[in-house]
């Protein structure tokens, strides 16, 4: 009898998320900061709606509000490669 697969560790989930966002940004062929903002907002919107469907709208909204506060405080320190 095999064990149920478990969710990846938080560090692995972050690595996978960064790779997914980088791949998405590259596929969108971003040309300007405005392009980046628009495309990433679309990704965030779809992600938020998916999270709402899976965990409920109140939980999803609370998580997004917490993330918004984190971005206000620490977002400028985030390092990501520019799309290639």
C-alpha positions as CSV (number, residue, x, y, z in Angstrom):
1,X,0.0,0.0,0.0
2,X,1.6,3.3,-1.1
3,X,1.4,6.5,0.8
4,X,-0.6,9.4,-0.6
5,X,1.6,12.0,-2.3
6,X,2.2,15.0,-0.1
7,X,2.4,18.7,-1.0
8,X,5.9,19.9,-1.8
9,X,7.8,21.8,0.9
10,X,7.3,25.6,1.0
11,X,10.8,26.2,-0.5
12,X,10.0,23.9,-3.4
13,X,6.5,25.6,-3.9
14,X,8.2,29.0,-4.0
15,X,10.8,27.7,-6.6
16,X,8.0,26.3,-8.7
17,X,6.0,29.5,-8.5
18,X,8.9,31.7,-9.5
19,X,9.6,29.4,-12.5
20,X,5.9,29.5,-13.5
21,X,5.8,33.3,-13.3
22,X,9.1,33.6,-15.3
23,X,7.7,31.3,-17.9
24,X,4.4,33.2,-18.1
25,X,6.2,36.6,-18.3
26,X,8.5,35.3,-21.1
27,X,5.5,33.8,-23.0
28,X,3.7,37.2,-22.8
29,X,6.6,38.9,-24.6
30,X,6.5,41.9,-22.2
31,X,7.9,45.1,-23.7
32,X,7.3,47.8,-21.1
33,X,6.7,48.1,-17.3
34,X,3.0,48.7,-18.2
35,X,2.9,45.4,-20.1
36,X,4.4,43.7,-17.1
37,X,1.8,45.3,-14.7
38,X,-1.1,44.3,-17.0
39,X,0.0,40.8,-17.6
40,X,0.9,40.1,-14.0
41,X,-2.4,41.6,-12.8
42,X,-4.2,39.2,-15.1
43,X,-2.2,36.3,-13.6
44,X,-3.0,37.5,-10.1
45,X,-6.7,37.9,-10.9
46,X,-6.9,34.3,-12.3
47,X,-4.9,33.0,-9.4
48,X,-7.2,34.8,-6.9
49,X,-10.4,33.5,-8.5
50,X,-8.9,30.0,-8.5
51,X,-7.9,30.3,-4.8
52,X,-11.4,31.6,-4.0
53,X,-13.0,28.6,-5.7
54,X,-10.7,26.2,-3.8
55,X,-10.6,27.7,-0.3
56,X,-13.5,30.1,-0.2
57,X,-13.8,33.8,-0.9
58,X,-13.2,35.0,2.7
59,X,-10.1,33.0,3.1
60,X,-8.8,34.0,-0.3
61,X,-9.5,37.7,0.3
62,X,-7.7,37.6,3.7
63,X,-4.7,35.9,2.1
64,X,-4.6,38.5,-0.7
65,X,-5.0,41.4,1.8
66,X,-2.1,40.0,3.8
67,X,0.0,39.7,0.6
68,X,-0.9,43.3,-0.3
69,X,0.4,44.5,3.0
70,X,3.6,42.5,2.6
71,X,4.1,44.0,-0.8
72,X,3.7,47.5,0.6
73,X,6.4,46.8,3.3
74,X,8.9,44.6,1.5
75,X,8.0,44.3,-2.2
76,X,10.8,46.6,-3.4
77,X,13.3,44.1,-2.1
78,X,12.0,41.3,-4.3
79,X,14.5,40.1,-6.8
80,X,13.5,38.4,-10.1
81,X,15.2,38.1,-13.4
82,X,13.9,40.3,-16.2
83,X,12.0,38.3,-18.8
84,X,14.2,37.0,-21.5
